[in-house]
Amino acid sequence: TTRTFEFRVGGVWEFVMHGPDGTDYPEYISWTEIAPPERIALLHGEHRGDPNAFESVLTFAPDGAATRIEMRTVFRTRELRDEAVNEYHAVEGGQQTLDHLAAYVTELARPGVDD
């Protein structure tokens, strides 16, 4: 559930992810760089000032008729990285998010599709 979304450098996206078991996870993203069409960088935590927030950089590059997205995420500690990967399934969740994005963009690119 999105509470706030401001896609600009310094803007924030506050939302709640709802887990399959009904657990709510508050999320806070601050956009640190937006350089269309090549790069988006962000800081992602549970709330503003979260000491355990991590940094992610998404790089977009042409790949034939498609676009290649590379995502690099840096955690403050190895333990925080391992927790995200093992407890919260961050790799699988990231892949699902990118798959949903690809499906959405493909639908938008279809001839005759209006927004």
Secondary structure, DSSP 8 states (H G I E B T S, - for coil): -EEEE--STT-EEEEEEE-TTS-EEEEEEEEEEEETTTEEEEEEESSTT-TT-EEEEEEEEEETTEEEEEEEEE-SSHHHHHHHHHTS-HHHHHHHHHHHHHHHHHHHHSTT---
